[in-house]
Amino acid sequence: MDITEFFQQSVGKWFSQRTSHDINGNQSITGQSDLWVEVIPVTDGAVVDLCQQHGVDVATALIGVQIRWEGKLDGQTQSHNGSTLWVAIAPDAQSRTGQLLRHHHDSIALETLSHYSLGADDALTLTTETAATTTTERVWFESPSLRFRTSVIKQQDGTQFGSFCSEIRMGGAKPSA
């Protein structure tokens, strides 16, 4: 599997169940959300703009992915909505490593650059470093309509957060057999 196939396999509507844990504070939070994943052409204006913002040649863009979510944390009435545009960049389509440009928008807009790798087990690992945090995410398919996601966030002050998500495809495109 390459990064394009991985994201194409992710297309559709997903129900996500998340448990997050403040490792230092020993506190857990759970929540649910609906996710909509859509592949967009690398010629789309938003993809071109994101590449230009990062000084990346759009010709190296392999795939654009738009992710939108609506969710709630248990015990809260306020919903959390947002969207993210991801653009995978690599020297060639078969590369199992590369960069992932992200434009994240919920209450604020945030641009990030991540590094990705696809393991021999076809699990996607994303590493994002900012001045304040290092985030490592791992996403893998247990079956075509079930995927899992873990993340660990380490802040400069030593605070750490971990999360686990199980995601079930609820509709939309399914990968071919």
N, C-alpha and C positions, 0 to 999 in steps of 0.2 A: 504494500500500500504506500502511496505517496501522499503528500499534504493535500493535493487537490481531491483525491479519492476520499481521504479522511473527512474533509469538509462536505463533499457531496453526500457522503453517508449520513451526515448530520442534518440534512435538510428536513424540515417538517415542523410540526408542533410537538412540544415535549412538556410533560409535567415533571417538575423537579421538586424533590423533597431534600431539604438541607438541614444539617446539624453543624453548627459552628461552636468552637470551644476556645475560650480565652485560657490559654495554658497557664499563664501566670496567676490569673485571678480565679482559676478553677470554676468558671461559670460557662454554662452551655445555653445556646439559643437555637431554636428550631424555626423553620419556616417552609413555606411552599410557594412555588411560582409556576407560571406558564411561560414557556420560551417559544419563540418563533424564529427559526433559522432559515435563511434564504441566501442562495448564491447570487451574486450580482456580477455583471460583466466587468472585466478589468478596464474597459473603456468608459465605464460610468464616471460621471463628473466627480462624485464623492471619492472614488478610488484614485482618480488622477490627482485631485486636490491633496489627499492624504500623502501620496507619494511625493508630491512637490514640497509639502511642508517638511518632510523628512529628508529632502534632497536626494531622493531615490528615483532612478530611471524607471518610469512606468513599464518599460519593456521587460523588466525583471519581475513584474507582478505576475504571480501564477493564478491567483484566485482572490475574489473579494467575497466576504461573507457579512451579511447584516444579521445581527441578533437583537431581538427585542424581547423584553420581559415585563411581566406584571406579577407582583407577588406581595405576600404579607408575612411578617414575623409573628409567631404565636404570641398571643397576649396583647397585640397591638391592633388598632383599628386602621391606622394609616397604611396605605398601600405604597409599595416601592416599585416605580416604573422607570424604565430607561432603555437605552439601546447602545450597541457597540458596533462599529464597523471594523472588521479585521481584513488586512491585506497581507497575504503570504508572499514573501520575497525570497528568491533563491536563484543560484546561478543556472539551474536547469530544472525541468519538471520532475526528474527522477531523484533529485536530491532529497535526502532524509533529514537534512538540517537546513536552517535558514533563519530569517527574521520575520517577525510578525508585527506589522504596524497596526496600532489601535487608536481609534477615536472613540472614546467612551463619553456618553452623554446621559446623565440623569439630572441631578440638581446643579451640577457644574460640568463643563466640558473639559476633558483631559486627554492629552495625546501621550502615548507611551510607545516604547519600542521593546519588544520581547525577542528572545531567541527561542527557537523551537527545535525539537528533535523527535523523530519517530523511531521508537525502539524496534528491535527484532520482533517483539510481541505486538507491534502496531499501536502501542500506546503513545499518545502525544504528550510530551513534556514541554511546558512553557516556563521560561525563567525571565522575570522582569525585575530590573533593579532601578530604583530611584534614589534620590539623595536621602530619603527617610526610610525606605523599606526594600526588602528583597522578598519577592513572591515566587514560589514554585508551585505550578499546577500540573496535574497529571489527569488526562482524560482517556478513557478506553471503552470499547464496546464489548459487552458481555455477550450480546446477540444483536441482530440488526435493529431491534426496537428497545434495547436496554443498554444504557451506558452509565458509567460511573465517573465521578470527578472528585479529586482531592486537591486541597491547597494548603500551603503553609505560608504564613506571612510573618516575617521577622522584622521588627522595627529596630531602629538604632538604639533606643533606650533599653533593649532587651526584651520588650514585650513580644509575645508570640501568640498567634492565632492559628488554629487548624480547622478545616471543614471537610465534610464528606457529603456528596450529593449522589442520589440515585435519580436517574432520569428515564422516564418511560415515554416512548413515542406515542402520541395521541392521534396523529393524523398527518397528512401531507405525504410527500414522496418517501418511498422506502427504497433502499439500495437494491439493485438487481442481484440475483443469487449468484 
